[in-house]
Amino acid sequence: MQKNYLSAVLFAVLASASLTLSAAEAGKTAPLKTESVQMAEVAKVNLNSADAATLQRELSGIGEVKAKAIVAYRDTNGDFASVDELLEVKGIGESILEKNRDKLSIN
């Protein structure tokens, strides 16, 4: 009986150790997933193709009215030649442009 008890305890200890190691290894891969999510957030918004909803969602300080104004400007004047041309849109100033400069592209 004592032999069965020792076998059961030894099995429990080994099973616990195995589960602990598996959990630790799974925890090591979690930061990689976080890093890939952060990299996805760096994707740029194309001023020449983004719709108003995308502009509103992705850019800081751009609400529905300003997003529609950007699209209307593009429809009237053609594609943006540079990110700085965004300053020509009514309601877009230097501070909004600088907050979003790294998020914007024209390609």
Secondary structure, DSSP 8 states (H G I E B T S, - for coil): -HHHHHHHHHHHHHHHHHHHHHHHHHHHHHHHHHHHHHHHHT--EETTT--HHHHHHHSTT--HHHHHHHHHHHHHH-S-SSGGGGGGSTT--HHHHHHHGGGEE--
